[in-house]
Amino acid sequence: MYLDERGYTVLKTIVDNPSITGKEVEASLQLTRKQLSYTIEKINDYLQGNGMPKIERLRTGKFIIPVTVLEQYQTEDIGGADTTYIYSDKERGFLIYLMLLCIREELSIYHFTSELQVSKNTFLADLKKLENRLESYHLEVSYNRQEGYHLVGSEYSKREMMITAVRNILKLPNGKETIMDICRISPELMVQVEEQIIIIENRLKIRFTDERLKELPLLLCLIIIRTKKGRILREVPEAFQHIAGTKEYSVMLEFAKEYDITWQTEKLFLAAQIQISNFHGLQSNDSAQEEELMNAAEEVITNFENLICVTINEREMLLEALFQHIKPAFYRMKYHYHIEQSIVDMVLPQYNSLHAVVRKSVSPIEKLVGAEFPDEELVYITALFGAWLRREGIMEFVETRKRALVVCANGISVSNFLYFTLKELFPEIDFITCLSMREFAEYDEKDFDIVFTMVRLETSKIQFLVKPFIDDISKRKFREKVMGELTGVIPHDIDVARLVDIVKKYADILDEEGLKREIASVLSPEIKEEPSRRIDTKLSIELKDVLVKETIQILDEVLPWEEAVQRTADPLIRRGDITQQYVEKAISNIKNDKPFIMIADGVIIAHAGVDDGAKRVCLSLLTLPERINVADYMEADVIIMIGTPDPTKHLEVLEQLNDILEGKKSLQVLKKAKEPEEILQLIQREKEK
């Protein structure tokens, strides 16, 4: 018996989160109800074929998972001698590509059908789909009797597609072994290369992320195989020429020498593979390029603080985390490498407004690289900033609590996001740090009680499997599961429909659906949190909600800047939105710290901190007939005062405000307005666009 790709994914999803419902499975895996039902049937056929009981699905949508199934599949990957994983057509396409790339003999249809265990027609259909994918790489598959099937195109393009193929196959069951088999990589070569990577890490004083550590040995082995076959990179992009002289280049010279790689282009390509890698641990910035990147990263944080009107604490720690992502991202952009496994759809739904602010903040990096950040790269920085804001918005507990580690195989930004998401979800737990799997193996078990991990680990301590990004429903379910196991009180979901059926035996029901709703609301009331500084990622406050007629002033006289700031704030003070102390702190900031708070030509935005006296998200605006000098370092004819008691709730307001101020026409309309109504109409028009 076997499971196909969908069956494998559904089974792992269910056993790793037994409290999940059918609707949640459908949503997370983008399946229809019919597709899920069919897949559950296939899974049960597979389980029974392997001598195990079936998974039952209740009318409530929940699953009853036999203990033997949990024990078998929650602790190890599905796979092994008794299981055959059936590849999808896309996955077979990648395997076909790797065969074309690595196998030396003339390849016929027989080679492919035999290796992949598919029919001739299936192979030809897969080949057609592969050829469509190869068009974006400017590659094609050709066939003649002398050479058989072979690739046509530049070697550099072949390497680009090679990286994509390896990453996609590596994430499958037994992915590493499959690639080694298809590409004829000997175990001896793999061991040698893995040992070389340890040497590279030590010389560069870095630790590759677990994810990169899996794919890098395979990529280096394939480069060695290509060069030994005489498939040499004749040309590389011009940006690669700047690699020579870097410390990564110096280290990879030794690697190249070990495998008789003499071409300069190949040495540059090898060094680039190190530069684009994500890693843990900050290196000393001993190159001009890294110093420029560090300075740019500092500017990004400053821009971000100014745009969201919040001062970030522990700036040095954030700078270190940001630099660790920006450095490989810089080289990926520079060398035109792209991230295949995008997390855009995971992050943007809850951080869309924050993402817009981050995009405005990263211009120093874009200036250095000479290109705009693609969303696939930028979203990791958004996740990092989102995690940091969550971190600073959480009240710390002083009592003794369970100590937990987070183990994540992904890059540093995803790791941080997961770490701070869990820290907010479980305020009762003391989260110590986030580790890679290798770092966890070296960590003393006496120093922690719980592990939150993406993969099952060898440890005697309690561990919980978790995904990097969890929606609100899954968060609640996951919290119930964890707290139930830790406290010994397992939440019990009552079947409302079953309860109503019992009531019907002894009473007449006039409105069955209404009764179900009432019972459900009593049994599962919505939890109303006390006001706190926790982050609300549903940013529902809009500009039109806070900038109203009474908070807009249009003056026909100029004022000294301090008086103008005070006048701007007066409507907010009268409404009780902010205190006088808040205004004084904002003025003091401008005097003493001289922050760059000009967000558009002649427009400044004054503010204090979230703890300085703002009662709610609020905003006021004052226009002057001409520009005034502000603290001898700015000039302004529009002054805005913003207040917020929370680090993120005002972000959508700022995003909408920036949209207006970025347009020359809309900015002029705002400045020339004679009545507050004209500015309110401008806001409404911009919202309707």
SVG drawing of the C-alpha trace seen along z (x, -y; Angstrom):
<svg xmlns="http://www.w3.org/2000/svg" viewBox="-43 -85 87 91">
<polyline fill="none" stroke="black" stroke-width="0.4" points="0.0,0.0 1.1,-3.6 0.1,-7.2 0.3,-9.9 1.6,-13.4 -1.8,-14.7 -2.5,-11.7 0.9,-12.0 0.4,-15.7 -3.1,-15.3 -2.1,-12.4 0.8,-14.3 -1.3,-17.4 -3.9,-15.4 -1.6,-13.4 0.6,-16.4 -2.4,-18.4 -5.1,-15.9 -7.5,-18.7 -7.7,-20.1 -11.1,-20.0 -11.9,-19.0 -12.6,-22.7 -9.2,-23.7 -7.5,-21.0 -9.3,-22.1 -8.3,-25.8 -4.7,-25.1 -4.1,-22.7 -6.5,-24.4 -8.7,-21.4 -12.4,-21.1 -14.6,-19.1 -14.9,-16.4 -11.2,-16.2 -10.6,-15.8 -13.2,-13.1 -11.7,-11.1 -8.2,-11.6 -9.3,-10.3 -10.7,-7.2 -7.3,-6.6 -5.5,-7.2 -7.8,-4.6 -7.2,-2.1 -3.4,-2.7 -3.7,-2.3 -5.8,0.9 -3.4,2.3 -0.6,1.8 -2.6,3.5 -3.8,0.3 -7.2,-1.0 -9.0,-3.7 -9.2,-7.4 -12.8,-8.3 -14.4,-11.7 -17.2,-13.0 -20.1,-15.2 -18.5,-18.0 -15.6,-17.9 -13.2,-16.5 -11.1,-13.3 -10.8,-10.3 -7.2,-9.2 -6.3,-5.8 -3.4,-5.8 -1.4,-3.3 -1.7,-5.7 -0.4,-8.6 2.4,-6.6 3.4,-5.4 3.2,-8.6 3.5,-11.4 7.0,-10.4 8.5,-9.7 8.1,-10.5 5.9,-8.3 8.2,-6.3 10.5,-3.4 10.8,0.1 7.1,0.8 5.9,-2.4 6.2,-3.8 5.8,-7.6 4.1,-8.4 5.5,-11.6 3.3,-14.3 3.9,-15.2 5.7,-18.4 8.0,-16.4 8.7,-13.8 9.6,-16.8 12.3,-17.9 13.6,-14.3 13.7,-14.2 15.7,-17.4 18.2,-16.1 18.7,-13.0 19.3,-15.1 21.8,-17.2 23.8,-14.4 23.7,-11.1 26.5,-10.6 25.1,-8.0 22.7,-8.8 19.3,-9.0 16.3,-7.2 12.7,-7.0 13.5,-3.6 16.0,-5.2 13.3,-7.6 10.4,-5.1 12.6,-2.5 14.1,-5.0 10.8,-6.7 8.6,-3.6 6.1,-5.3 4.6,-4.5 5.9,-6.0 2.8,-8.3 3.2,-9.5 6.9,-10.4 6.0,-12.3 3.3,-14.2 5.7,-15.0 8.4,-16.1 6.0,-18.5 5.2,-20.2 8.9,-20.4 9.6,-22.0 7.0,-24.7 8.7,-25.4 12.2,-25.5 11.1,-28.3 11.5,-30.8 15.1,-29.7 15.7,-29.9 16.4,-26.1 14.9,-23.4 15.1,-19.6 16.3,-18.3 16.5,-14.7 18.5,-13.0 19.7,-9.4 23.3,-10.1 22.9,-12.1 19.5,-10.9 17.6,-13.4 19.8,-16.4 19.5,-19.9 20.1,-22.9 21.0,-26.3 23.6,-28.2 25.4,-26.4 24.4,-29.2 20.7,-28.8 21.1,-25.0 22.6,-25.7 19.7,-28.0 17.2,-25.3 19.4,-22.8 19.0,-24.7 15.2,-24.9 15.0,-21.2 17.1,-20.2 15.1,-22.4 11.8,-20.9 12.9,-17.3 14.7,-17.7 11.5,-18.5 9.9,-15.2 10.2,-11.9 13.7,-10.5 14.5,-13.5 18.2,-13.5 18.6,-9.8 16.4,-10.2 18.6,-13.1 21.8,-11.1 20.5,-8.1 19.1,-10.0 22.3,-12.1 24.7,-9.3 26.3,-11.1 28.4,-8.6 28.2,-8.4 32.0,-9.0 31.7,-12.3 28.8,-13.4 30.7,-12.7 33.8,-14.6 31.7,-17.6 29.8,-17.6 33.2,-17.6 34.4,-20.5 31.3,-22.5 32.1,-22.2 35.6,-23.6 34.0,-26.4 31.7,-27.3 34.7,-27.3 36.8,-29.5 34.0,-32.0 32.8,-31.8 29.2,-31.1 26.6,-28.4 24.4,-27.7 20.8,-27.3 19.5,-23.7 17.5,-24.2 20.6,-25.5 22.8,-22.8 20.6,-20.1 20.7,-21.6 24.2,-23.0 26.1,-19.7 23.9,-18.4 24.5,-21.6 28.2,-21.5 28.3,-17.8 26.4,-18.6 28.7,-21.4 31.7,-19.0 29.9,-16.4 29.2,-19.1 32.8,-20.3 34.2,-16.7 32.0,-16.2 33.5,-19.3 30.3,-21.3 32.0,-24.5 30.5,-27.9 31.9,-30.0 30.2,-33.2 28.6,-34.5 26.7,-37.7 28.8,-40.8 27.8,-41.2 29.8,-38.1 33.1,-39.8 32.8,-41.7 33.1,-38.3 36.8,-38.0 38.7,-39.2 35.9,-38.5 36.5,-36.2 34.0,-33.7 36.0,-33.6 39.2,-33.0 37.7,-30.1 36.1,-28.5 39.5,-28.7 40.6,-25.9 37.4,-23.9 38.0,-24.4 41.6,-23.2 40.4,-20.1 38.3,-19.0 40.6,-20.3 38.3,-23.1 40.5,-25.7 38.1,-27.9 37.7,-31.4 34.0,-31.5 33.4,-28.3 35.3,-29.7 33.1,-32.8 30.0,-30.6 31.1,-28.5 31.7,-31.6 28.3,-33.0 26.6,-29.8 28.1,-30.7 27.2,-34.4 23.6,-33.8 23.2,-31.3 21.3,-32.0 23.3,-31.5 23.2,-31.9 25.7,-34.0 26.9,-37.4 30.3,-37.7 32.7,-40.6 32.2,-43.1 35.7,-43.1 34.9,-44.1 33.8,-47.4 30.7,-45.7 29.6,-44.3 30.2,-47.7 28.0,-49.3 25.3,-46.7 25.4,-47.2 25.1,-51.0 22.2,-50.5 20.5,-48.1 20.7,-50.8 19.1,-53.2 16.3,-50.8 15.5,-50.5 15.6,-54.3 13.3,-54.7 10.9,-52.1 10.8,-53.9 10.1,-57.2 7.4,-55.8 5.5,-54.0 6.2,-56.7 7.5,-54.1 11.0,-53.8 12.2,-50.2 14.0,-49.1 17.0,-46.7 18.0,-48.2 21.3,-46.3 19.6,-42.9 17.2,-43.8 20.1,-45.1 21.9,-41.8 18.8,-39.8 18.1,-42.2 21.7,-42.0 21.6,-38.2 18.8,-38.3 19.8,-41.3 23.3,-40.0 22.3,-36.8 19.2,-38.6 21.5,-41.4 23.6,-38.8 20.5,-36.8 19.1,-40.0 22.5,-41.0 23.0,-37.7 19.3,-37.3 18.6,-34.3 15.0,-33.9 13.3,-32.2 11.1,-29.3 9.2,-28.6 7.5,-31.9 5.9,-32.7 4.1,-35.8 0.7,-34.2 1.4,-33.3 2.6,-36.7 0.7,-39.3 -2.9,-38.5 -2.0,-39.5 0.8,-42.0 -0.3,-43.8 -0.1,-47.3 3.2,-46.5 4.6,-45.2 3.8,-48.5 5.7,-50.4 8.7,-48.0 8.7,-48.5 9.1,-52.3 11.9,-51.6 14.3,-49.5 15.4,-52.0 19.0,-52.1 19.4,-48.4 17.7,-48.9 20.1,-51.8 23.1,-49.5 21.9,-46.6 20.5,-48.8 17.2,-46.9 13.8,-46.9 13.2,-44.2 10.9,-41.5 8.0,-40.6 9.5,-37.1 12.5,-38.6 10.9,-41.6 8.3,-39.5 10.9,-37.9 11.9,-41.4 8.2,-42.1 8.0,-38.9 11.1,-40.0 9.7,-43.4 6.3,-42.0 7.9,-39.5 9.9,-42.3 6.8,-44.5 5.1,-41.5 8.0,-40.9 8.0,-44.5 4.2,-44.4 4.1,-41.5 4.0,-41.9 6.7,-39.8 5.8,-37.6 8.1,-37.4 7.0,-34.2 8.7,-30.9 7.5,-29.3 8.2,-26.4 11.2,-27.1 10.9,-26.4 13.1,-26.3 12.0,-26.9 13.8,-24.7 13.4,-25.8 15.1,-24.5 14.2,-27.6 16.0,-30.9 16.6,-33.4 13.6,-35.6 11.1,-32.7 12.7,-31.4 12.3,-34.8 8.7,-35.1 7.9,-31.6 9.7,-32.4 7.8,-35.6 4.5,-34.2 4.7,-31.4 5.9,-33.7 2.8,-35.8 0.5,-32.7 1.9,-31.3 2.6,-34.1 2.7,-31.4 5.9,-29.9 9.4,-31.4 10.8,-31.1 14.6,-31.1 15.8,-31.2 15.4,-29.9 17.9,-27.3 18.7,-25.4 18.7,-21.6 22.4,-21.4 22.5,-24.0 19.7,-22.1 21.8,-18.9 24.5,-20.7 22.1,-22.3 22.1,-21.1 18.7,-19.4 18.9,-20.7 18.3,-24.2 14.8,-23.8 11.5,-21.9 9.7,-22.1 10.6,-22.1 8.5,-23.6 9.8,-22.2 8.9,-21.8 10.3,-18.3 10.4,-15.5 13.6,-15.6 15.5,-13.1 14.9,-14.5 13.4,-13.2 11.7,-16.6 8.1,-17.4 7.9,-18.5 5.2,-20.0 5.2,-20.0 4.3,-23.4 4.1,-25.1 6.0,-28.4 2.7,-30.3 -0.6,-29.6 -4.0,-31.2 -6.1,-32.4 -8.2,-29.2 -5.2,-26.9 -3.5,-29.1 -6.5,-28.6 -6.6,-24.9 -2.8,-24.6 -2.9,-26.5 -5.7,-24.2 -3.6,-21.2 -0.4,-22.5 -2.0,-23.8 -4.1,-20.7 -1.0,-18.5 1.0,-20.8 -1.8,-21.2 -3.4,-17.8 -6.7,-19.3 -7.7,-18.3 -10.3,-20.6 -13.4,-18.6 -15.4,-19.9 -19.1,-19.2 -21.1,-18.2 -23.9,-20.7 -25.9,-18.9 -25.8,-15.7 -26.9,-17.7 -29.9,-19.1 -30.9,-15.6 -31.1,-14.6 -33.2,-17.6 -35.6,-16.8 -36.4,-13.4 -37.9,-15.2 -39.1,-18.6 -40.5,-20.4 -38.0,-22.7 -39.5,-25.7 -36.2,-27.0 -33.6,-24.3 -30.9,-26.4 -31.4,-29.2 -31.1,-26.7 -27.9,-25.4 -26.4,-28.9 -27.5,-29.8 -26.0,-26.5 -22.8,-27.1 -22.5,-30.6 -22.9,-29.5 -20.5,-26.5 -17.8,-28.4 -18.1,-32.1 -15.8,-34.4 -12.8,-35.3 -12.6,-39.1 -9.1,-40.1 -8.4,-42.9 -6.8,-45.9 -3.1,-45.3 -0.2,-46.1 -0.6,-42.9 -0.5,-43.3 -3.8,-43.2 -2.8,-42.2 -6.3,-43.0 -5.5,-46.7 -9.1,-48.0 -8.6,-51.6 -8.6,-53.8 -7.5,-57.4 -11.1,-58.6 -11.8,-57.3 -9.2,-59.5 -8.8,-62.6 -12.2,-64.3 -13.4,-67.9 -12.6,-68.8 -9.0,-67.6 -8.2,-69.6 -7.0,-73.3 -6.2,-75.6 -4.4,-78.7 -3.8,-82.0 -0.9,-83.0 2.6,-81.6 3.6,-80.5 6.8,-79.6 7.3,-75.8 6.8,-74.8 3.5,-76.8 2.5,-75.3 3.0,-71.7 1.1,-72.6 -1.7,-74.1 -1.8,-70.9 -2.2,-68.8 -4.9,-70.9 -7.9,-69.2 -6.6,-65.8 -6.0,-67.1 -9.6,-68.5 -11.0,-65.1 -8.9,-63.2 -7.0,-61.3 -3.5,-62.4 -2.2,-64.2 -0.2,-67.5 2.7,-65.3 2.6,-63.5 2.8,-66.8 5.7,-68.0 7.6,-64.8 7.0,-65.1 8.4,-68.7 11.3,-67.6 12.2,-64.8 12.3,-67.3 14.5,-69.7 17.0,-67.2 17.0,-64.1 16.3,-65.9 14.6,-62.8 13.9,-63.1 10.1,-63.2 9.5,-64.9 7.3,-62.3 6.7,-64.4 7.8,-67.7 7.0,-70.3 5.1,-67.7 6.3,-66.7 4.7,-64.2 5.3,-64.8 4.8,-62.1 6.0,-60.6 6.3,-57.0 3.5,-54.5 3.9,-54.9 4.0,-58.7 0.3,-59.5 -1.6,-58.5 -5.0,-57.0 -6.1,-55.8 -5.0,-55.9 -5.6,-59.6 -4.4,-62.1 -4.7,-65.8 -3.5,-68.1 -2.6,-71.8 -1.7,-73.7 0.2,-77.0 0.2,-79.7 4.0,-79.3 6.8,-77.2 8.3,-77.7 11.7,-76.7 11.5,-73.7 14.3,-73.3 16.8,-74.6 16.9,-71.4 13.5,-71.2 11.0,-73.4 7.3,-72.6 3.9,-74.1 1.9,-71.0 2.2,-69.6 0.6,-66.3 0.3,-65.0 -0.2,-61.2 -0.8,-59.3 -1.0,-55.6 -0.8,-53.4 0.1,-50.3 3.0,-49.7 1.0,-48.6 -2.7,-49.6 -2.0,-52.9 -0.2,-51.4 -3.1,-51.3 -3.7,-55.0 -0.1,-55.8 -0.3,-53.7 -3.4,-55.7 -1.8,-59.0 1.3,-58.2 -0.7,-57.3 -2.1,-60.8 1.2,-62.6 3.1,-60.7 0.9,-62.1 2.0,-65.5 -1.6,-66.5 -3.2,-65.2 -0.5,-66.9 -1.1,-70.2 -4.9,-69.9 -4.2,-69.3 -1.9,-72.3 -4.3,-74.7 -7.4,-73.6 -9.4,-76.5 -11.8,-74.4 -11.5,-71.1 -14.2,-69.6 -11.9,-69.8 -9.3,-67.6 -12.0,-65.2 -13.3,-64.9 -9.6,-64.2 -9.4,-61.3 -12.7,-59.9 -11.6,-60.1 -8.3,-58.4 -10.0,-55.6 -12.4,-55.0 -9.6,-54.6"/>
</svg>
